[in-house]
């Protein structure tokens, strides 16, 4: 697992699972306070928001986290080290926002003086905004310990009145800084973190995003908004034999995990005519899905996924109970090939003798 992914997993697990200390946060900058959506640059293509207190105790989240740690001994070990090294109070975390930005700039010739450009298949810049009872000095110390264990380093510099840290391990790096005393902004590039912590336009100033957010409401425990990649739209036009004049503009999602998984997903089209064509196409695909699901005795689950037309969008809704989800996971587990070389899984925390 590379540094950026390991760092993201560490922070997300810390935000969702385990207890820590309860020291008060302390800021170190006189720059304007930035938090939540106020830290997401207007260039973001995808935004996902987690209300941590609302989903931390969700059965699905707890079950998935427990299985993840039980099946990956190395991840469980890293998680234990993280709990020891980092001073976090995850049960008091407020919110986590993830964002995917523009493609990361690359250059085709080493040492070329030409401006950096983004290749069509270049990775996206990633941003994570975590709000909770964080202490900047403790957080920096924790990161230094994490990367230092792998021979890496942590350095810091001041950019526009804010301290931006670089955690580096080999050729990989993660950058972060504090937008306010209780908010840390982490990213895969220094430029994107600096943009997030700067005073430039943010996603909340974008009229399309604001309209889409109003459609799903930001009060849901988990919501996401994403612009649809042009290549995805072109593929959908081809799949419908050209019946669509244009691909989707955006996908909007909100979910409630309180007693299972309740999903409301909207595919935003440019016109009502395209929305109607997409609904017709989807109805056919859902019929095929339900037929295929019968072979795995998942017909009742598939039948709970419904699609309908709503103005210029196609709405997908589903309300799955934990029994439904456990049945699905059971089918997935039974289909997965057994790893005969894997060591026995460690006992779950708190398991009886």
N, C-alpha and C positions, 0 to 999 in steps of 0.2 A: 504494500500500500504506500503510495507516495506521500510526501510531507503534507501537501495541501489537503488530501483526502483524510489522512490520519488526524490532522488538526481539526478538520470540520467534524469528523466523527466524535472526537474527544469533547468538543464544545457542545454538540448536540446531545450526547449522552449525559454530559454534566447538567444540561438544562432540563433533562427529562427524568433522570433516574435516582441519583443518590444524594444523601445529605452531606452538608458541609458546615463551615463556620458561619457566624452571623455578624461579621464585622461590617461597619458602615462604610459606604463608598466615600472616596475622596478624590475630587477632581484636581487637575494640575494645569489647567489652561484657562485663560481669560477670553478665549474665542467664543463666539456665539454657540449656544447649546444646540446639538443636533441629535435626534433620536428617531427610531422607527422608520416610517416612510420618508421622513424628512432627510434621511441619509441616503436614499436610493436615487442615483442620478437619472435624469430624464431619458437617457439612452438605454435603460434596462428593457430587455425584451420579455423577461419572465419575472414575476414577483410572487413569492409564497410567504404567507404569514401564519405563524403558530401562536396561539394563545396558550402558553405553557401550563398555567394552573388548570385550565379547562381540559387539557388532553393528557396531562401527566399521569392521572389515575385511570385513564380509559383502559378497559380490559384488553382491547386489541393492541394498544401500545405496550402495556406491561407484558403481554404474552410474546409479542414479537421481540422485545428487548431481551427477555429471558432466554428465548430460543437462540438469539444471535450470540449471546455470551456463552451459552452452553455448547454451541456447535463450533465455536472458534476459541480455542484455548488461548491463543496468542492475544486475541482481542480482549479476553477476560483478564489476562495478565496485565496488559497495558492499561485497562480500565482501573485495576487495583492500584497501579502505580500512580495514575492520574489522581485518584481520590486521595492518595497520600500526599502528593506534591502540591495540588491546587486547592486554594481556599475559595470554594464556591458554595453558595447556598441555593442549589437548583430548585428546591421546592418553593423558594421565594422568587424565582425567575418570573418575569412578566411576559416577555414576548421575544420571539425570534423571527427575523425577516430574512429570507434568502432571495437573492436576485442574480439573474444571468444578464450580463451586459453584452456589449459588442464583441466581435471576434478579436482575440488578442493579436496585436500587430506582430508580424514576422518579417524577416528579410531573406531573400533568396541567395545572397552572396555574402560570405563572411567578410566583415570589414568594409562592406559597401557603404559609400557615402549617400546612397539614395535613401529617400524617406522610407520608414517602415510601412509596410502595407499588410493587410489581413488576407490570408489565403482563404479560398472558399470553404475549406474543411478545417480551418483553424479553430482551436478551442475557444470557448466563450470566457470572458472575464467573469469571475464569481465573486459575490459579495455576501457577507453574512453580518447582520446587525443584531446583537444580543443585548437585551435590556434586563437588568436585575441588580441584585446587591453585589456589585463588583468593586474591587479595589485595584486601581491601576498598578500600584507597585507590586502587589501580590500576584496579579495576573501576569505581569511581565516576568516576575521571578519564576512562576510556574512554567511559562513558555520556554524560558532559558533552560530550565531543568529538563524539559521534554526534548528539545533539540540538542542540548548538550550531551544527552545520553547517547545520541547517534553521531557524535562528532561535529555537530553543527554549532551555530552561534546566534546571538541576538544582539543587534545594534540598533541605535536610535538616532534620529535627526529631527530638526524642527522645520516644519513646512507650514507657512502662513499662520504661525502662532500655535501650531499643534505639534505634538510629538508623534511621529510615525515610526513604528518599530518594524524591523525586518528580521524575521526568523529564517535563517538560511541553513540548508543541509545539502552539501554538494552543489548541484546546479539548480536545485529546487528552492523556492522561497514562498513565504507567506508574510503579508504585511498587515499591520493593524494599528489602530489608534483609537482614542476615546473621544466620542462626540459630546458627551457630558459625563458627569461623575458616575452614572450607573449604566452607561451604554458604550460597548466596545464594537468597533467596526472592523471586520476582518476581510481581506480580499486576496485574490490570486495575483494581482499586479499592484505595484505601488501607485501607478497613475490612477487606477480606479478607486483606491482607498482615499487618495488625495482629493479626487473629485467628489467622493461621498462626503468627506469632511469639509469641503469647501462651500462657498456661498453661491455656486452656480445653480441653474435650474434643476429641480428635482421632479421625480415621476408624479408627485401629487399636483404639480403644475400643468401636467399634460391633460388636455381636455378629453381625449379619447379614454385615457386611463380613468379619469374621474367619473366619466359616464359609465364605464364598465363596472367600476367599484360600486357605484350607486345601485346597479342592477342586482348585485349579489349581497351587498352590505358588508361592512368590515367588522360586524359584530360576531361573525361565525368563528368557532374555535380554530378552524383551519380553512383558509381560502387561498386561491391562486388565480392569477391573471397572466395570460401569455399571448403575445402576438404570434401568429402562425407563420412559420418560415415559408418563403415563396416556393421552395422545392416541395414542401408538403402539399401546398395548395395545387401545384402543377400535377402532382401525383394523384390527387383526389379528382381533379378534372379528367385525367386520363382514365381513372377507374370508373367514372360515370359515363364514359364514352362521349365526353364533350358536352354533356347536358348542363353542366355548370358553366356560367359565364366567367366566374372568378372563384378562387379558393376562399376559405374562411379568413376573416380578419383577425379573430381572436378566440381563445378558449377561456371560459370563466368557470371556476370550480369553487364550491363550498362544501364542507363536510362536517358531520357531527359524529364523534366516536364514542358518545356516552354509553350506549347500550349495544354496540355493534358498529355498523358503518352505514350512515345515511348520507347519500351523495346527491348533489344537484350540480349538473354540468351543462353549460350552455355553449354551443358553437355559434359564434356570431358571423353571419354572412352579410354581404354588402347590400343585398336586395331581398325582398320577400319571395320573389320568383326563385332565386337560388336556394333560399331556405326550404322552400317547398320541394324542390328537386332533391335536395340532400335528405329531407325527411323520407321521401319515397325510396331512395337508395338505402338508407339506414334500416327501414322497415324490412326490406328484403334480407339484409345482412343479419338482422336480429333473429329472423325466422330460421336462417341457416345455423346461427349460433345455438339456438334452443334445440334444434334437431341434433347437433353434435354433442351438446351437453347431456342429452339423454343417455348416450353411450357410457358416460362416467357417473350416471345417476345424479347429475347436477341440474336436471331440468327445472326443478322448482326454484333454484337460485337464479338461473338464466331468465326465467319468466318474470322475475322481480325487476329486471332492467327494462324500463319503458322509455320510448322516445315520442315527442310530440312537437308540433309547430307552435312557435310563439313569436309572432311578428317577423322580424328578420333573423331569428335564431332558431336552432333546433335544440330542444331541451331534453336531456337524459336524466332520469331520476331512478334511484334504487334505494331500498331500505332493507339492509341485510342484518339479521340478528347475529349474536355470537355463535349460536348453533349453526347458522348458515355458513359463517366464516370458518368455523372449526371443521365442518364437513369439507369445505373447499381445501383447507390446509391439509386435511387428511388425504385427499386425492392427490394433491401436489407431492406430499411426502412419499406416498406409495409409488409415485412415478419416478421419483429421483433415484439414480443408481447408488447403491450402497458403496461406501468407501471402506474396503476391507483392511486398508493399511492405517486407517485413522485410529488414534488412541481412544480409550473410553472417555466419554464426556465427563467433566467434573460435576460434582453434585451441585444442585441449585442452591444459592444462598438461602440459609434458613431451613433447608430440607432436614427432615428428621433422620435419625440413625436407623 
